[in-house]
Amino acid sequence: MSIKSNKQTNENKLNLSKKEKKLLSRLEKDCENISARYLVAALFLCVALGGLIYFIKDKNQTGFFIAVIFGGFGCANFFVSRVYKQLYGVIAKMQQHIKELENSEK
C-alpha cells in the first residue's frame, strides 16, 4: 500500500469532511516550518534590541519605533510558532493513534 492511499485510508477511518482534510493538510505543512519561524522571530527580536539600544544611547524616537515595531512582530511570530508546535504535537498523536488502530485491526 502506498503512502498516499494509506493516508486516504486513515482519513476515511476518521470520517473527516473535505474542509477538515484540507485544514489538516495545511496544518501539517505549516508545522514543518517551525524552526524557520523561530529563526525569523529571533531576527526580529535582535533588530528590536538594536533599536532599543539606539534609542537609549541617542534618545532618538526612531530607535524607539524600530524597537516597538520589530519587537511586536518578533513576539507575535514567536507565539504563533508555539501554537504551531502544539498543533504539530496533536497531529503526531492523532497519527500515532491511527497506526495503533490499524495494528489492532490486523
VOBA-695703 format. One record per residue (C-alpha): x, y, z. Coordinates in steps of 0.1 Angstrom, whole numbers, m for minus. Example, Ala and Ser with C-alpha at 12.3 -4.5 7.8 and 13.67 -1.06 7.14 Angstrom:
BEGIN
<u:123, v:m45, w:78>
<u:137, v:m11, w:71>
//
This chain:
BEGIN
<u:0, v:0, w:0>
<u:14, v:34, w:m10>
<u:18, v:63, w:14>
<u:m9, v:83, w:m4>
<u:m35, v:55, w:m3>
<u:m26, v:48, w:33>
<u:m32, v:85, w:42>
<u:m66, v:84, w:24>
<u:m75, v:52, w:43>
<u:m66, v:69, w:76>
<u:m87, v:100, w:67>
<u:m116, v:78, w:58>
<u:m114, v:60, w:91>
<u:m117, v:93, w:109>
<u:m147, v:103, w:87>
<u:m133, v:138, w:80>
<u:m151, v:162, w:58>
<u:m133, v:178, w:28>
<u:m128, v:210, w:47>
<u:m113, v:192, w:77>
<u:m90, v:172, w:54>
<u:m78, v:204, w:38>
<u:m72, v:221, w:72>
<u:m53, v:191, w:84>
<u:m30, v:190, w:54>
<u:m25, v:228, w:57>
<u:m16, v:224, w:94>
<u:9, v:196, w:86>
<u:26, v:219, w:60>
<u:27, v:249, w:84>
<u:41, v:228, w:112>
<u:70, v:217, w:91>
<u:83, v:253, w:92>
<u:85, v:257, w:129>
<u:123, v:261, w:131>
<u:123, v:287, w:104>
<u:96, v:306, w:123>
<u:117, v:306, w:154>
<u:146, v:319, w:134>
<u:126, v:348, w:120>
<u:112, v:356, w:154>
<u:148, v:357, w:168>
<u:159, v:380, w:140>
<u:130, v:404, w:146>
<u:138, v:405, w:183>
<u:175, v:412, w:176>
<u:166, v:441, w:154>
<u:142, v:453, w:182>
<u:171, v:451, w:207>
<u:193, v:471, w:184>
<u:166, v:498, w:180>
<u:162, v:499, w:218>
<u:199, v:503, w:223>
<u:199, v:531, w:197>
<u:170, v:548, w:215>
<u:187, v:546, w:249>
<u:221, v:558, w:235>
<u:209, v:587, w:214>
<u:175, v:595, w:228>
<u:161, v:592, w:193>
<u:125, v:584, w:187>
<u:133, v:564, w:155>
<u:151, v:538, w:177>
<u:120, v:535, w:199>
<u:97, v:530, w:169>
<u:121, v:504, w:155>
<u:121, v:486, w:188>
<u:83, v:486, w:192>
<u:75, v:475, w:157>
<u:101, v:448, w:153>
<u:96, v:437, w:189>
<u:59, v:433, w:183>
<u:65, v:413, w:151>
<u:91, v:391, w:168>
<u:69, v:383, w:198>
<u:39, v:376, w:176>
<u:59, v:353, w:154>
<u:73, v:335, w:185>
<u:38, v:329, w:199>
<u:25, v:317, w:166>
<u:54, v:293, w:164>
<u:45, v:280, w:198>
<u:9, v:274, w:188>
<u:20, v:256, w:156>
<u:44, v:235, w:177>
<u:15, v:224, w:200>
<u:m7, v:217, w:170>
<u:21, v:196, w:155>
<u:21, v:175, w:187>
<u:m16, v:170, w:184>
<u:m13, v:159, w:148>
<u:15, v:135, w:157>
<u:m6, v:120, w:184>
<u:m35, v:116, w:160>
<u:m13, v:98, w:135>
<u:1, v:75, w:162>
<u:m35, v:67, w:173>
<u:m44, v:58, w:137>
<u:m14, v:35, w:135>
<u:m24, v:18, w:167>
<u:m60, v:13, w:154>
<u:m46, v:m2, w:122>
<u:m24, v:m26, w:141>
<u:m52, v:m37, w:164>
<u:m74, v:m45, w:133>
<u:m47, v:m68, w:119>
//
